[in-house]
Amino acid sequence: MENKQLHSITYLLVIIGAINWGLMGLFDVNLVNMLLGSFPTLERLVYILVGVSAVVDMAMLHKWYCKVCGDKKGI
């Protein structure tokens, strides 16, 4: 998988995680649980993918794609 595709997927999952945490903090609403609560294995998989995506995107790919921090190699 190309870095740009990996970045797009991981970025989307990080956004989903951020929205879910924001809803939890503001309204005590767990959107992932609301949508996937009847499928606990799938719900857990989403949490795992969001966590791994945050590490991959923010720690490994961030400097590659960030216009402020990186040197624009991947763009």
mmCIF file of the N, C-alpha and C atoms, coordinates in Angstrom:
data_MODEL
# 
_entry.id   MODEL 
# 
loop_
_atom_site.group_PDB 
_atom_site.id 
_atom_site.type_symbol 
_atom_site.label_atom_id 
_atom_site.label_alt_id 
_atom_site.label_comp_id 
_atom_site.label_asym_id 
_atom_site.label_entity_id 
_atom_site.label_seq_id 
_atom_site.pdbx_PDB_ins_code 
_atom_site.Cartn_x 
_atom_site.Cartn_y 
_atom_site.Cartn_z 
_atom_site.occupancy 
_atom_site.B_iso_or_equiv 
_atom_site.pdbx_formal_charge 
_atom_site.auth_seq_id 
_atom_site.auth_comp_id 
_atom_site.auth_asym_id 
_atom_site.auth_atom_id 
_atom_site.pdbx_PDB_model_num 
ATOM 1   N N  . MET A 1 1  ? 0.846   -1.175 0.000  1.00 0.00 ? 1  MET A N  1 
ATOM 2   C CA . MET A 1 1  ? 0.000   0.000  0.000  1.00 0.00 ? 1  MET A CA 1 
ATOM 3   C C  . MET A 1 1  ? 0.890   1.236  0.000  1.00 0.00 ? 1  MET A C  1 
ATOM 4   N N  . GLU A 1 2  ? 0.563   2.183  -0.830 1.00 0.00 ? 2  GLU A N  1 
ATOM 5   C CA . GLU A 1 2  ? 1.339   3.412  -0.906 1.00 0.00 ? 2  GLU A CA 1 
ATOM 6   C C  . GLU A 1 2  ? 1.172   4.228  0.366  1.00 0.00 ? 2  GLU A C  1 
ATOM 7   N N  . ASN A 1 3  ? 2.170   5.047  0.666  1.00 0.00 ? 3  ASN A N  1 
ATOM 8   C CA . ASN A 1 3  ? 2.111   5.891  1.861  1.00 0.00 ? 3  ASN A CA 1 
ATOM 9   C C  . ASN A 1 3  ? 0.911   6.827  1.832  1.00 0.00 ? 3  ASN A C  1 
ATOM 10  N N  . LYS A 1 4  ? 0.567   7.354  0.654  1.00 0.00 ? 4  LYS A N  1 
ATOM 11  C CA . LYS A 1 4  ? -0.542  8.299  0.564  1.00 0.00 ? 4  LYS A CA 1 
ATOM 12  C C  . LYS A 1 4  ? -1.870  7.614  0.899  1.00 0.00 ? 4  LYS A C  1 
ATOM 13  N N  . GLN A 1 5  ? -2.053  6.381  0.414  1.00 0.00 ? 5  GLN A N  1 
ATOM 14  C CA . GLN A 1 5  ? -3.273  5.630  0.728  1.00 0.00 ? 5  GLN A CA 1 
ATOM 15  C C  . GLN A 1 5  ? -3.317  5.288  2.215  1.00 0.00 ? 5  GLN A C  1 
ATOM 16  N N  . LEU A 1 6  ? -2.202  4.832  2.747  1.00 0.00 ? 6  LEU A N  1 
ATOM 17  C CA . LEU A 1 6  ? -2.131  4.503  4.165  1.00 0.00 ? 6  LEU A CA 1 
ATOM 18  C C  . LEU A 1 6  ? -2.438  5.729  5.009  1.00 0.00 ? 6  LEU A C  1 
ATOM 19  N N  . HIS A 1 7  ? -1.889  6.860  4.616  1.00 0.00 ? 7  HIS A N  1 
ATOM 20  C CA . HIS A 1 7  ? -2.130  8.108  5.332  1.00 0.00 ? 7  HIS A CA 1 
ATOM 21  C C  . HIS A 1 7  ? -3.613  8.471  5.292  1.00 0.00 ? 7  HIS A C  1 
ATOM 22  N N  . SER A 1 8  ? -4.249  8.336  4.149  1.00 0.00 ? 8  SER A N  1 
ATOM 23  C CA . SER A 1 8  ? -5.672  8.680  4.019  1.00 0.00 ? 8  SER A CA 1 
ATOM 24  C C  . SER A 1 8  ? -6.533  7.806  4.923  1.00 0.00 ? 8  SER A C  1 
ATOM 25  N N  . ILE A 1 9  ? -6.257  6.510  4.935  1.00 0.00 ? 9  ILE A N  1 
ATOM 26  C CA . ILE A 1 9  ? -7.028  5.581  5.762  1.00 0.00 ? 9  ILE A CA 1 
ATOM 27  C C  . ILE A 1 9  ? -6.805  5.849  7.240  1.00 0.00 ? 9  ILE A C  1 
ATOM 28  N N  . THR A 1 10 ? -5.547  5.992  7.635  1.00 0.00 ? 10 THR A N  1 
ATOM 29  C CA . THR A 1 10 ? -5.255  6.210  9.051  1.00 0.00 ? 10 THR A CA 1 
ATOM 30  C C  . THR A 1 10 ? -5.780  7.563  9.514  1.00 0.00 ? 10 THR A C  1 
ATOM 31  N N  . TYR A 1 11 ? -5.704  8.568  8.662  1.00 0.00 ? 11 TYR A N  1 
ATOM 32  C CA . TYR A 1 11 ? -6.218  9.898  9.012  1.00 0.00 ? 11 TYR A CA 1 
ATOM 33  C C  . TYR A 1 11 ? -7.721  9.846  9.245  1.00 0.00 ? 11 TYR A C  1 
ATOM 34  N N  . LEU A 1 12 ? -8.443  9.143  8.384  1.00 0.00 ? 12 LEU A N  1 
ATOM 35  C CA . LEU A 1 12 ? -9.888  9.008  8.541  1.00 0.00 ? 12 LEU A CA 1 
ATOM 36  C C  . LEU A 1 12 ? -10.228 8.316  9.859  1.00 0.00 ? 12 LEU A C  1 
ATOM 37  N N  . LEU A 1 13 ? -9.504  7.257  10.190 1.00 0.00 ? 13 LEU A N  1 
ATOM 38  C CA . LEU A 1 13 ? -9.758  6.553  11.444 1.00 0.00 ? 13 LEU A CA 1 
ATOM 39  C C  . LEU A 1 13 ? -9.417  7.408  12.658 1.00 0.00 ? 13 LEU A C  1 
ATOM 40  N N  . VAL A 1 14 ? -8.389  8.227  12.562 1.00 0.00 ? 14 VAL A N  1 
ATOM 41  C CA . VAL A 1 14 ? -8.046  9.141  13.666 1.00 0.00 ? 14 VAL A CA 1 
ATOM 42  C C  . VAL A 1 14 ? -9.169  10.159 13.857 1.00 0.00 ? 14 VAL A C  1 
ATOM 43  N N  . ILE A 1 15 ? -9.731  10.665 12.778 1.00 0.00 ? 15 ILE A N  1 
ATOM 44  C CA . ILE A 1 15 ? -10.845 11.617 12.858 1.00 0.00 ? 15 ILE A CA 1 
ATOM 45  C C  . ILE A 1 15 ? -12.057 10.951 13.509 1.00 0.00 ? 15 ILE A C  1 
ATOM 46  N N  . ILE A 1 16 ? -12.364 9.710  13.097 1.00 0.00 ? 16 ILE A N  1 
ATOM 47  C CA . ILE A 1 16 ? -13.481 8.975  13.709 1.00 0.00 ? 16 ILE A CA 1 
ATOM 48  C C  . ILE A 1 16 ? -13.256 8.836  15.214 1.00 0.00 ? 16 ILE A C  1 
ATOM 49  N N  . GLY A 1 17 ? -12.034 8.490  15.600 1.00 0.00 ? 17 GLY A N  1 
ATOM 50  C CA . GLY A 1 17 ? -11.715 8.370  17.023 1.00 0.00 ? 17 GLY A CA 1 
ATOM 51  C C  . GLY A 1 17 ? -11.862 9.693  17.757 1.00 0.00 ? 17 GLY A C  1 
ATOM 52  N N  . ALA A 1 18 ? -11.412 10.764 17.130 1.00 0.00 ? 18 ALA A N  1 
ATOM 53  C CA . ALA A 1 18 ? -11.505 12.090 17.760 1.00 0.00 ? 18 ALA A CA 1 
ATOM 54  C C  . ALA A 1 18 ? -12.963 12.510 17.941 1.00 0.00 ? 18 ALA A C  1 
ATOM 55  N N  . ILE A 1 19 ? -13.777 12.252 16.943 1.00 0.00 ? 19 ILE A N  1 
ATOM 56  C CA . ILE A 1 19 ? -15.204 12.576 17.049 1.00 0.00 ? 19 ILE A CA 1 
ATOM 57  C C  . ILE A 1 19 ? -15.836 11.765 18.180 1.00 0.00 ? 19 ILE A C  1 
ATOM 58  N N  . ASN A 1 20 ? -15.509 10.481 18.246 1.00 0.00 ? 20 ASN A N  1 
ATOM 59  C CA . ASN A 1 20 ? -16.073 9.636  19.297 1.00 0.00 ? 20 ASN A CA 1 
ATOM 60  C C  . ASN A 1 20 ? -15.657 10.127 20.685 1.00 0.00 ? 20 ASN A C  1 
ATOM 61  N N  . TRP A 1 21 ? -14.375 10.480 20.859 1.00 0.00 ? 21 TRP A N  1 
ATOM 62  C CA . TRP A 1 21 ? -13.927 10.982 22.162 1.00 0.00 ? 21 TRP A CA 1 
ATOM 63  C C  . TRP A 1 21 ? -14.578 12.320 22.487 1.00 0.00 ? 21 TRP A C  1 
ATOM 64  N N  . GLY A 1 22 ? -14.750 13.173 21.492 1.00 0.00 ? 22 GLY A N  1 
ATOM 65  C CA . GLY A 1 22 ? -15.429 14.453 21.716 1.00 0.00 ? 22 GLY A CA 1 
ATOM 66  C C  . GLY A 1 22 ? -16.869 14.261 22.173 1.00 0.00 ? 22 GLY A C  1 
ATOM 67  N N  . LEU A 1 23 ? -17.571 13.337 21.518 1.00 0.00 ? 23 LEU A N  1 
ATOM 68  C CA . LEU A 1 23 ? -18.948 13.038 21.924 1.00 0.00 ? 23 LEU A CA 1 
ATOM 69  C C  . LEU A 1 23 ? -18.996 12.441 23.325 1.00 0.00 ? 23 LEU A C  1 
ATOM 70  N N  . MET A 1 24 ? -18.007 11.610 23.653 1.00 0.00 ? 24 MET A N  1 
ATOM 71  C CA . MET A 1 24 ? -17.950 11.020 25.001 1.00 0.00 ? 24 MET A CA 1 
ATOM 72  C C  . MET A 1 24 ? -17.757 12.124 26.050 1.00 0.00 ? 24 MET A C  1 
ATOM 73  N N  . GLY A 1 25 ? -16.853 13.035 25.764 1.00 0.00 ? 25 GLY A N  1 
ATOM 74  C CA . GLY A 1 25 ? -16.567 14.097 26.725 1.00 0.00 ? 25 GLY A CA 1 
ATOM 75  C C  . GLY A 1 25 ? -17.698 15.095 26.881 1.00 0.00 ? 25 GLY A C  1 
ATOM 76  N N  . LEU A 1 26 ? -18.325 15.455 25.786 1.00 0.00 ? 26 LEU A N  1 
ATOM 77  C CA . LEU A 1 26 ? -19.373 16.471 25.827 1.00 0.00 ? 26 LEU A CA 1 
ATOM 78  C C  . LEU A 1 26 ? -20.728 15.927 26.266 1.00 0.00 ? 26 LEU A C  1 
ATOM 79  N N  . PHE A 1 27 ? -21.100 14.774 25.737 1.00 0.00 ? 27 PHE A N  1 
ATOM 80  C CA . PHE A 1 27 ? -22.469 14.295 25.931 1.00 0.00 ? 27 PHE A CA 1 
ATOM 81  C C  . PHE A 1 27 ? -22.556 12.887 26.523 1.00 0.00 ? 27 PHE A C  1 
ATOM 82  N N  . ASP A 1 28 ? -21.420 12.289 26.864 1.00 0.00 ? 28 ASP A N  1 
ATOM 83  C CA . ASP A 1 28 ? -21.377 10.912 27.363 1.00 0.00 ? 28 ASP A CA 1 
ATOM 84  C C  . ASP A 1 28 ? -22.059 9.956  26.364 1.00 0.00 ? 28 ASP A C  1 
ATOM 85  N N  . VAL A 1 29 ? -21.785 10.164 25.087 1.00 0.00 ? 29 VAL A N  1 
ATOM 86  C CA . VAL A 1 29 ? -22.344 9.344  24.011 1.00 0.00 ? 29 VAL A CA 1 
ATOM 87  C C  . VAL A 1 29 ? -21.190 8.632  23.308 1.00 0.00 ? 29 VAL A C  1 
ATOM 88  N N  . ASN A 1 30 ? -21.254 7.313  23.273 1.00 0.00 ? 30 ASN A N  1 
ATOM 89  C CA . ASN A 1 30 ? -20.238 6.519  22.587 1.00 0.00 ? 30 ASN A CA 1 
ATOM 90  C C  . ASN A 1 30 ? -20.819 6.090  21.243 1.00 0.00 ? 30 ASN A C  1 
ATOM 91  N N  . LEU A 1 31 ? -20.468 6.813  20.197 1.00 0.00 ? 31 LEU A N  1 
ATOM 92  C CA . LEU A 1 31 ? -21.025 6.573  18.875 1.00 0.00 ? 31 LEU A CA 1 
ATOM 93  C C  . LEU A 1 31 ? -20.662 5.191  18.339 1.00 0.00 ? 31 LEU A C  1 
ATOM 94  N N  . VAL A 1 32 ? -19.430 4.757  18.558 1.00 0.00 ? 32 VAL A N  1 
ATOM 95  C CA . VAL A 1 32 ? -19.009 3.433  18.083 1.00 0.00 ? 32 VAL A CA 1 
ATOM 96  C C  . VAL A 1 32 ? -19.847 2.351  18.757 1.00 0.00 ? 32 VAL A C  1 
ATOM 97  N N  . ASN A 1 33 ? -20.061 2.495  20.048 1.00 0.00 ? 33 ASN A N  1 
ATOM 98  C CA . ASN A 1 33 ? -20.878 1.518  20.763 1.00 0.00 ? 33 ASN A CA 1 
ATOM 99  C C  . ASN A 1 33 ? -22.326 1.562  20.292 1.00 0.00 ? 33 ASN A C  1 
ATOM 100 N N  . MET A 1 34 ? -22.840 2.765  20.033 1.00 0.00 ? 34 MET A N  1 
ATOM 101 C CA . MET A 1 34 ? -24.217 2.884  19.540 1.00 0.00 ? 34 MET A CA 1 
ATOM 102 C C  . MET A 1 34 ? -24.386 2.182  18.200 1.00 0.00 ? 34 MET A C  1 
ATOM 103 N N  . LEU A 1 35 ? -23.394 2.315  17.343 1.00 0.00 ? 35 LEU A N  1 
ATOM 104 C CA . LEU A 1 35 ? -23.494 1.734  16.003 1.00 0.00 ? 35 LEU A CA 1 
ATOM 105 C C  . LEU A 1 35 ? -23.159 0.248  15.979 1.00 0.00 ? 35 LEU A C  1 
ATOM 106 N N  . LEU A 1 36 ? -22.199 -0.173 16.806 1.00 0.00 ? 36 LEU A N  1 
ATOM 107 C CA . LEU A 1 36 ? -21.693 -1.545 16.722 1.00 0.00 ? 36 LEU A CA 1 
ATOM 108 C C  . LEU A 1 36 ? -21.830 -2.335 18.020 1.00 0.00 ? 36 LEU A C  1 
ATOM 109 N N  . GLY A 1 37 ? -22.576 -1.817 18.983 1.00 0.00 ? 37 GLY A N  1 
ATOM 110 C CA . GLY A 1 37 ? -22.695 -2.452 20.284 1.00 0.00 ? 37 GLY A CA 1 
ATOM 111 C C  . GLY A 1 37 ? -23.196 -3.886 20.236 1.00 0.00 ? 37 GLY A C  1 
ATOM 112 N N  . SER A 1 38 ? -24.004 -4.211 19.240 1.00 0.00 ? 38 SER A N  1 
ATOM 113 C CA . SER A 1 38 ? -24.508 -5.586 19.140 1.00 0.00 ? 38 SER A CA 1 
ATOM 114 C C  . SER A 1 38 ? -23.474 -6.514 18.512 1.00 0.00 ? 38 SER A C  1 
ATOM 115 N N  . PHE A 1 39 ? -22.357 -5.957 18.067 1.00 0.00 ? 39 PHE A N  1 
ATOM 116 C CA . PHE A 1 39 ? -21.251 -6.733 17.503 1.00 0.00 ? 39 PHE A CA 1 
ATOM 117 C C  . PHE A 1 39 ? -19.975 -6.392 18.281 1.00 0.00 ? 39 PHE A C  1 
ATOM 118 N N  . PRO A 1 40 ? -19.829 -6.934 19.492 1.00 0.00 ? 40 PRO A N  1 
ATOM 119 C CA . PRO A 1 40 ? -18.702 -6.528 20.351 1.00 0.00 ? 40 PRO A CA 1 
ATOM 120 C C  . PRO A 1 40 ? -17.330 -6.781 19.732 1.00 0.00 ? 40 PRO A C  1 
ATOM 121 N N  . THR A 1 41 ? -17.196 -7.826 18.945 1.00 0.00 ? 41 THR A N  1 
ATOM 122 C CA . THR A 1 41 ? -15.904 -8.103 18.316 1.00 0.00 ? 41 THR A CA 1 
ATOM 123 C C  . THR A 1 41 ? -15.580 -7.031 17.287 1.00 0.00 ? 41 THR A C  1 
ATOM 124 N N  . LEU A 1 42 ? -16.565 -6.629 16.507 1.00 0.00 ? 42 LEU A N  1 
ATOM 125 C CA . LEU A 1 42 ? -16.369 -5.573 15.508 1.00 0.00 ? 42 LEU A CA 1 
ATOM 126 C C  . LEU A 1 42 ? -16.105 -4.230 16.182 1.00 0.00 ? 42 LEU A C  1 
ATOM 127 N N  . GLU A 1 43 ? -16.821 -3.972 17.275 1.00 0.00 ? 43 GLU A N  1 
ATOM 128 C CA . GLU A 1 43 ? -16.603 -2.729 18.029 1.00 0.00 ? 43 GLU A CA 1 
ATOM 129 C C  . GLU A 1 43 ? -15.166 -2.673 18.548 1.00 0.00 ? 43 GLU A C  1 
ATOM 130 N N  . ARG A 1 44 ? -14.713 -3.770 19.105 1.00 0.00 ? 44 ARG A N  1 
ATOM 131 C CA . ARG A 1 44 ? -13.332 -3.836 19.612 1.00 0.00 ? 44 ARG A CA 1 
ATOM 132 C C  . ARG A 1 44 ? -12.324 -3.644 18.480 1.00 0.00 ? 44 ARG A C  1 
ATOM 133 N N  . LEU A 1 45 ? -12.607 -4.243 17.324 1.00 0.00 ? 45 LEU A N  1 
ATOM 134 C CA . LEU A 1 45 ? -11.731 -4.083 16.158 1.00 0.00 ? 45 LEU A CA 1 
ATOM 135 C C  . LEU A 1 45 ? -11.636 -2.621 15.733 1.00 0.00 ? 45 LEU A C  1 
ATOM 136 N N  . VAL A 1 46 ? -12.750 -1.903 15.769 1.00 0.00 ? 46 VAL A N  1 
ATOM 137 C CA . VAL A 1 46 ? -12.729 -0.473 15.420 1.00 0.00 ? 46 VAL A CA 1 
ATOM 138 C C  . VAL A 1 46 ? -11.831 0.283  16.396 1.00 0.00 ? 46 VAL A C  1 
ATOM 139 N N  . TYR A 1 47 ? -11.953 0.004  17.691 1.00 0.00 ? 47 TYR A N  1 
ATOM 140 C CA . TYR A 1 47 ? -11.102 0.677  18.673 1.00 0.00 ? 47 TYR A CA 1 
ATOM 141 C C  . TYR A 1 47 ? -9.622  0.367  18.435 1.00 0.00 ? 47 TYR A C  1 
ATOM 142 N N  . ILE A 1 48 ? -9.321  -0.871 18.110 1.00 0.00 ? 48 ILE A N  1 
ATOM 143 C CA . ILE A 1 48 ? -7.934  -1.265 17.833 1.00 0.00 ? 48 ILE A CA 1 
ATOM 144 C C  . ILE A 1 48 ? -7.424  -0.539 16.595 1.00 0.00 ? 48 ILE A C  1 
ATOM 145 N N  . LEU A 1 49 ? -8.226  -0.510 15.530 1.00 0.00 ? 49 LEU A N  1 
ATOM 146 C CA . LEU A 1 49 ? -7.809  0.161  14.289 1.00 0.00 ? 49 LEU A CA 1 
ATOM 147 C C  . LEU A 1 49 ? -7.623  1.655  14.492 1.00 0.00 ? 49 LEU A C  1 
ATOM 148 N N  . VAL A 1 50 ? -8.486  2.290  15.275 1.00 0.00 ? 50 VAL A N  1 
ATOM 149 C CA . VAL A 1 50 ? -8.339  3.719  15.565 1.00 0.00 ? 50 VAL A CA 1 
ATOM 150 C C  . VAL A 1 50 ? -7.039  3.968  16.327 1.00 0.00 ? 50 VAL A C  1 
ATOM 151 N N  . GLY A 1 51 ? -6.746  3.142  17.316 1.00 0.00 ? 51 GLY A N  1 
ATOM 152 C CA . GLY A 1 51 ? -5.516  3.300  18.096 1.00 0.00 ? 51 GLY A CA 1 
ATOM 153 C C  . GLY A 1 51 ? -4.271  3.098  17.260 1.00 0.00 ? 51 GLY A C  1 
ATOM 154 N N  . VAL A 1 52 ? -4.248  2.044  16.473 1.00 0.00 ? 52 VAL A N  1 
ATOM 155 C CA . VAL A 1 52 ? -3.099  1.774  15.599 1.00 0.00 ? 52 VAL A CA 1 
ATOM 156 C C  . VAL A 1 52 ? -2.954  2.892  14.570 1.00 0.00 ? 52 VAL A C  1 
ATOM 157 N N  . SER A 1 53 ? -4.080  3.368  14.041 1.00 0.00 ? 53 SER A N  1 
ATOM 158 C CA . SER A 1 53 ? -4.042  4.451  13.052 1.00 0.00 ? 53 SER A CA 1 
ATOM 159 C C  . SER A 1 53 ? -3.452  5.721  13.637 1.00 0.00 ? 53 SER A C  1 
ATOM 160 N N  . ALA A 1 54 ? -3.791  6.014  14.872 1.00 0.00 ? 54 ALA A N  1 
ATOM 161 C CA . ALA A 1 54 ? -3.240  7.212  15.516 1.00 0.00 ? 54 ALA A CA 1 
ATOM 162 C C  . ALA A 1 54 ? -1.730  7.111  15.620 1.00 0.00 ? 54 ALA A C  1 
ATOM 163 N N  . VAL A 1 55 ? -1.248  5.953  16.012 1.00 0.00 ? 55 VAL A N  1 
ATOM 164 C CA . VAL A 1 55 ? 0.205   5.768  16.133 1.00 0.00 ? 55 VAL A CA 1 
ATOM 165 C C  . VAL A 1 55 ? 0.863   5.853  14.766 1.00 0.00 ? 55 VAL A C  1 
ATOM 166 N N  . VAL A 1 56 ? 0.326   5.151  13.782 1.00 0.00 ? 56 VAL A N  1 
ATOM 167 C CA . VAL A 1 56 ? 0.918   5.133  12.442 1.00 0.00 ? 56 VAL A CA 1 
ATOM 168 C C  . VAL A 1 56 ? 0.873   6.518  11.822 1.00 0.00 ? 56 VAL A C  1 
ATOM 169 N N  . ASP A 1 57 ? -0.298  7.155  11.853 1.00 0.00 ? 57 ASP A N  1 
ATOM 170 C CA . ASP A 1 57 ? -0.452  8.437  11.176 1.00 0.00 ? 57 ASP A CA 1 
ATOM 171 C C  . ASP A 1 57 ? 0.306   9.554  11.883 1.00 0.00 ? 57 ASP A C  1 
ATOM 172 N N  . MET A 1 58 ? 0.138   9.646  13.170 1.00 0.00 ? 58 MET A N  1 
ATOM 173 C CA . MET A 1 58 ? 0.743   10.762 13.890 1.00 0.00 ? 58 MET A CA 1 
ATOM 174 C C  . MET A 1 58 ? 2.229   10.557 14.154 1.00 0.00 ? 58 MET A C  1 
ATOM 175 N N  . ALA A 1 59 ? 2.645   9.337  14.428 1.00 0.00 ? 59 ALA A N  1 
ATOM 176 C CA . ALA A 1 59 ? 4.045   9.101  14.777 1.00 0.00 ? 59 ALA A CA 1 
ATOM 177 C C  . ALA A 1 59 ? 4.915   8.791  13.567 1.00 0.00 ? 59 ALA A C  1 
ATOM 178 N N  . MET A 1 60 ? 4.374   8.067  12.602 1.00 0.00 ? 60 MET A N  1 
ATOM 179 C CA . MET A 1 60 ? 5.209   7.605  11.496 1.00 0.00 ? 60 MET A CA 1 
ATOM 180 C C  . MET A 1 60 ? 5.037   8.431  10.215 1.00 0.00 ? 60 MET A C  1 
ATOM 181 N N  . LEU A 1 61 ? 3.823   8.827  9.897  1.00 0.00 ? 61 LEU A N  1 
ATOM 182 C CA . LEU A 1 61 ? 3.578   9.499  8.619  1.00 0.00 ? 61 LEU A CA 1 
ATOM 183 C C  . LEU A 1 61 ? 3.448   11.010 8.731  1.00 0.00 ? 61 LEU A C  1 
ATOM 184 N N  . HIS A 1 62 ? 3.286   11.515 9.935  1.00 0.00 ? 62 HIS A N  1 
ATOM 185 C CA . HIS A 1 62 ? 3.012   12.939 10.102 1.00 0.00 ? 62 HIS A CA 1 
ATOM 186 C C  . HIS A 1 62 ? 4.057   13.832 9.426  1.00 0.00 ? 62 HIS A C  1 
ATOM 187 N N  . LYS A 1 63 ? 5.301   13.622 9.729  1.00 0.00 ? 63 LYS A N  1 
ATOM 188 C CA . LYS A 1 63 ? 6.340   14.488 9.151  1.00 0.00 ? 63 LYS A CA 1 
ATOM 189 C C  . LYS A 1 63 ? 6.428   14.343 7.635  1.00 0.00 ? 63 LYS A C  1 
ATOM 190 N N  . TRP A 1 64 ? 6.037   13.184 7.134  1.00 0.00 ? 64 TRP A N  1 
ATOM 191 C CA . TRP A 1 64 ? 6.095   12.955 5.692  1.00 0.00 ? 64 TRP A CA 1 
ATOM 192 C C  . TRP A 1 64 ? 5.092   13.839 4.956  1.00 0.00 ? 64 TRP A C  1 
ATOM 193 N N  . TYR A 1 65 ? 3.901   14.037 5.546  1.00 0.00 ? 65 TYR A N  1 
ATOM 194 C CA . TYR A 1 65 ? 2.829   14.762 4.860  1.00 0.00 ? 65 TYR A CA 1 
ATOM 195 C C  . TYR A 1 65 ? 2.551   16.151 5.398  1.00 0.00 ? 65 TYR A C  1 
ATOM 196 N N  . CYS A 1 66 ? 3.028   16.467 6.587  1.00 0.00 ? 66 CYS A N  1 
ATOM 197 C CA . CYS A 1 66 ? 2.720   17.756 7.186  1.00 0.00 ? 66 CYS A CA 1 
ATOM 198 C C  . CYS A 1 66 ? 3.499   18.874 6.484  1.00 0.00 ? 66 CYS A C  1 
ATOM 199 N N  . LYS A 1 67 ? 2.806   19.881 6.036  1.00 0.00 ? 67 LYS A N  1 
ATOM 200 C CA . LYS A 1 67 ? 3.441   21.009 5.351  1.00 0.00 ? 67 LYS A CA 1 
ATOM 201 C C  . LYS A 1 67 ? 4.236   21.876 6.306  1.00 0.00 ? 67 LYS A C  1 
ATOM 202 N N  . VAL A 1 68 ? 3.901   21.836 7.585  1.00 0.00 ? 68 VAL A N  1 
ATOM 203 C CA . VAL A 1 68 ? 4.588   22.657 8.573  1.00 0.00 ? 68 VAL A CA 1 
ATOM 204 C C  . VAL A 1 68 ? 5.828   21.935 9.111  1.00 0.00 ? 68 VAL A C  1 
ATOM 205 N N  . CYS A 1 69 ? 5.674   20.641 9.454  1.00 0.00 ? 69 CYS A N  1 
ATOM 206 C CA . CYS A 1 69 ? 6.757   19.894 10.096 1.00 0.00 ? 69 CYS A CA 1 
ATOM 207 C C  . CYS A 1 69 ? 7.677   19.191 9.101  1.00 0.00 ? 69 CYS A C  1 
ATOM 208 N N  . GLY A 1 70 ? 7.116   18.747 8.011  1.00 0.00 ? 70 GLY A N  1 
ATOM 209 C CA . GLY A 1 70 ? 7.881   17.917 7.083  1.00 0.00 ? 70 GLY A CA 1 
ATOM 210 C C  . GLY A 1 70 ? 8.516   18.721 5.968  1.00 0.00 ? 70 GLY A C  1 
ATOM 211 N N  . ASP A 1 71 ? 9.178   17.967 5.111  1.00 0.00 ? 71 ASP A N  1 
ATOM 212 C CA . ASP A 1 71 ? 9.835   18.633 3.986  1.00 0.00 ? 71 ASP A CA 1 
ATOM 213 C C  . ASP A 1 71 ? 9.100   18.346 2.677  1.00 0.00 ? 71 ASP A C  1 
ATOM 214 N N  . LYS A 1 72 ? 7.838   17.950 2.775  1.00 0.00 ? 72 LYS A N  1 
ATOM 215 C CA . LYS A 1 72 ? 6.949   17.747 1.635  1.00 0.00 ? 72 LYS A CA 1 
ATOM 216 C C  . LYS A 1 72 ? 7.426   16.651 0.688  1.00 0.00 ? 72 LYS A C  1 
ATOM 217 N N  . LYS A 1 73 ? 8.085   15.639 1.193  1.00 0.00 ? 73 LYS A N  1 
ATOM 218 C CA . LYS A 1 73 ? 8.578   14.551 0.352  1.00 0.00 ? 73 LYS A CA 1 
ATOM 219 C C  . LYS A 1 73 ? 7.447   13.808 -0.336 1.00 0.00 ? 73 LYS A C  1 
ATOM 220 N N  . GLY A 1 74 ? 6.368   13.570 0.394  1.00 0.00 ? 74 GLY A N  1 
ATOM 221 C CA . GLY A 1 74 ? 5.293   12.728 -0.128 1.00 0.00 ? 74 GLY A CA 1 
ATOM 222 C C  . GLY A 1 74 ? 4.254   13.473 -0.940 1.00 0.00 ? 74 GLY A C  1 
ATOM 223 N N  . ILE A 1 75 ? 4.374   14.779 -1.057 1.00 0.00 ? 75 ILE A N  1 
ATOM 224 C CA . ILE A 1 75 ? 3.344   15.559 -1.762 1.00 0.00 ? 75 ILE A CA 1 
ATOM 225 C C  . ILE A 1 75 ? 3.833   15.938 -3.147 1.00 0.00 ? 75 ILE A C  1 
# 
